[in-house]
Amino acid sequence: MKVIVVKDYAAMSREAANVIAACVKENPACRLGLATGSTPEGLYAELVGDYKAGQLDFSQVTTFNLDEYRGLDNDHEQSYHYFMKKNLFDAVNIDPVRTHVPDGANPNAAVVCARYEAAIDAAGGIDLQLLGIGHNGHIGFNEPGTEFPKLTSCVDLAESTIFANSRLFSSADEVPRQAYTMGIGTIMKAKKILVVASGAGKATVVRNAFFGPVTPFVPASVLQLHHDVTLVVDEEAASLLEGSVAGSADL
Ligand code: F6R
């Protein structure tokens, strides 16, 4: 695992954008796995800036998002479809046909999940998967539990996730209770994984996930078993790691 500790959120965003930009430049037809949430907003802004500066071309890129709330229309302002259009897809030259987000508007979970997993396989798998981490250790919407869910599935959100995400809705009651998410097995099949975390509120989970035991009670800890993970964290999120000053280390 490569750990890159940078000063702050802006530096994390640029550093992570560099990793994604390098993947696109190396293979213009690469398949990116994408995440939503507050953490990657800055890195998407950096990628849009690179595109506008003529340094990045998304025309051949294919994307698969990690997850989507079940029961929200694709144009709902809190849907991950909407988030991706606003933060990336509508601002760069990506072909909408090559962008994929689980269809939260379709209540038929078996169909949505099987189709999504098949679409990833048909595209040839994911080259680089971007991940944020929930305060409870979730990746995608794979919540802490007694086992690692394998493939894309319909899951119940943990109370802690409903609480954390209620900041974006008018009340916790409006947060959907279920989501479609890539499974841990889907995520682990990606060739490379890029994890971003920022702020003191993520310090405990960053330490537990990457330096604690591998356990389904901290789903992100499974990433310790992946052979190509880059973790980009700012100093606050890295503050509980030993020797956490800005720099990079291979562990
Ligand atoms: C989003 C996702 C989630 C978030 C996580 C962190 O697509 O899969 O796992 O990455 O909840 O969210 P933020 O960045 O808002 O703290």
Residues whose N, C-alpha, C, O or C-beta is under 5 A from the ligand:
A	BS01	F6R	A35 T36 G37 S38 T39 P40 L66 D67 L131 G132 I133 G134 H138 I139 G140 F141
